[in-house]
Amino acid sequence: MRVAVQGLGTVPTTVLMVLEQEKPDVCYVICSDYQMNHVAKEAGFEKPNRELIKEKAEELGTKIEFKLCDVFDPVSVGNVVGEILNKLNPKEDEVVVNYTGGTAVVLLLL
């Protein structure tokens, strides 16, 4: 199975790009409630990040899991990353980690 793990900042561009280019079977998006529901009007978007990401995932047949945490707390982020890692099968899964978007603590732990 092809799996993507990535952080979400306030703009969904990098998440959408990874979905489009990598076409994972499953995508874990690490973010806060604010980031997930934010509308990035400054970047030209008119819908909340969650909707844009879900729409792209549905178009590509990717299962999306938003993993909510306190993105400024390393323990909270670490718990979510650990939860994701526990779901992976290292012998069968191909994992793509996108560390180019999201909050600094999430990027650090990814």
C-alpha positions in Angstrom: 0.0 0.0 0.0 1.2 3.5 -0.8 0.9 5.8 2.2 1.5 9.6 2.5 2.2 11.3 5.8 2.2 15.1 5.8 1.7 18.2 7.8 -0.9 20.9 6.9 -0.2 24.6 7.5 -2.7 27.3 6.7 -2.5 26.7 2.9 -3.4 23.3 1.4 -1.1 23.5 -1.6 1.6 21.0 -0.6 -1.0 18.4 0.5 -2.9 18.8 -2.7 0.4 18.5 -4.7 1.4 15.3 -2.9 -2.0 13.7 -3.5 -1.9 14.6 -7.2 1.7 13.5 -7.8 2.0 10.5 -5.5 -1.6 9.2 -5.6 -1.3 7.4 -2.3 -3.9 4.8 -1.2 -4.0 6.4 2.3 -3.0 9.9 3.3 -2.5 11.0 7.0 -2.7 14.8 7.4 -1.3 16.1 10.7 -2.9 19.4 11.7 -4.8 21.4 14.2 -8.5 22.0 14.0 -7.8 25.6 13.0 -5.6 24.5 10.1 -8.1 21.9 8.9 -11.0 24.4 8.8 -9.0 27.4 7.7 -10.0 29.0 4.3 -6.7 30.2 2.6 -8.3 33.2 0.9 -4.8 34.9 0.7 -3.8 32.0 -1.6 -6.9 32.2 -3.7 -8.9 29.4 -2.1 -12.6 29.7 -1.3 -13.3 26.5 0.7 -11.9 25.2 4.0 -8.7 23.2 3.6 -10.5 20.0 4.8 -13.0 20.3 1.9 -10.3 20.9 -0.7 -8.2 18.0 0.5 -11.2 15.6 0.7 -12.4 16.6 -2.8 -8.9 15.9 -4.3 -8.7 12.6 -2.3 -12.1 11.4 -3.5 -11.1 12.3 -7.1 -8.0 10.1 -6.8 -9.5 7.3 -4.7 -7.3 8.1 -1.7 -8.5 7.5 1.9 -7.8 10.7 4.0 -7.3 10.7 7.7 -6.9 14.0 9.5 -4.9 13.5 12.6 -5.6 16.4 14.9 -3.2 17.5 17.6 -1.7 20.6 19.2 0.8 21.3 16.4 3.0 23.4 18.8 3.4 20.7 21.3 6.1 18.1 20.5 4.5 15.5 22.7 1.1 15.9 21.0 2.7 15.7 17.6 4.8 12.7 18.6 1.8 10.8 19.8 0.0 11.3 16.5 3.2 10.3 14.5 3.5 7.2 16.7 -0.1 6.3 16.1 0.4 6.6 12.4 3.6 4.5 12.5 1.9 1.8 14.4 -0.6 1.4 11.5 2.1 0.9 8.9 3.5 -2.4 7.7 7.2 -1.8 6.9 7.5 -4.9 4.7 4.5 -4.0 2.5 3.9 -0.3 2.7 5.6 2.3 0.6 5.7 5.5 2.7 6.0 9.1 1.4 6.7 11.7 4.0 6.1 15.3 2.9 7.8 17.6 5.3 7.5 20.7 3.2 4.3 22.1 4.6 2.8 22.6 8.1 3.9 23.8 11.5 7.5 23.8 12.5 7.1 21.2 15.3 5.2 18.8 12.9 8.0 19.3 10.3 10.7 18.7 12.9 9.2 15.4 14.0 8.4 14.2 10.5 
